[in-house]
């Protein structure tokens, strides 16, 4: 005895679907078969005429269109730009603008005047400085000139004083010179004498002989006997008398 395995759920679903499809096909064939047997042929309709209709009127030939004159395109003039009038400012705005312009102009004038005053002040200061420098230069030149003249005057006075005291020294020495007999008037002897600040003679040196030994010796003895020699009272003048060059002649 053969044992059948129980059907699964999916197999049951497939068999049910096939059964449903077969029933639907059978029903469709049945419906079409009945409808085909009841179809009747369509009735024909005939129209009877008592007389023939009139023939249609002949078609009129088309009239060619009348040529229209060519219209030239009218050139439109360019529109003149319309000048819009400037908006008239309101009285309060105009007044405010007028005040602002007046204030601005006043401020500009004030700045210009201030700048002008500053420039004038700078120019005046520059002129004053130049005048001051010129005056200082003039005073400096005058001072230099005065100092130069003073130096010249002092030098001249000093030279004169030196000459005077050298003359006094020679005169004092000559009072002690005992000239030898038959001394030529052209005889001349020259000595270098070194003095001390008090007028004392430190040394006597024959620089140039007169060619007469007696006259040379007489002058040398007179120099030593005449000391202290006269000197200016100003000690600063001694530098002009420290070393003397003395020349003696019989006619002096």
Secondary structure by P-SEA (a helix, b strand, c coil): ccccccccaaaaaaaaaaaaaaaaaaaaaaaaaaaaaabbbbbbbbbbbcccccccccccccccccccccccccccccccccccccccccaaaaaaaaaaaaaaaaaaaaaaaaaaaaaaaaaaaaaaaaaaaaaaaaaaaaaaaaaaaaaaaaaaaaaaaaaaaaaaaaaaaaaaccccccccccbbbbbbbbbcccccccccccccccccaaaaaaaaaaaaaaccccccccccccccccbbbbbbcccc
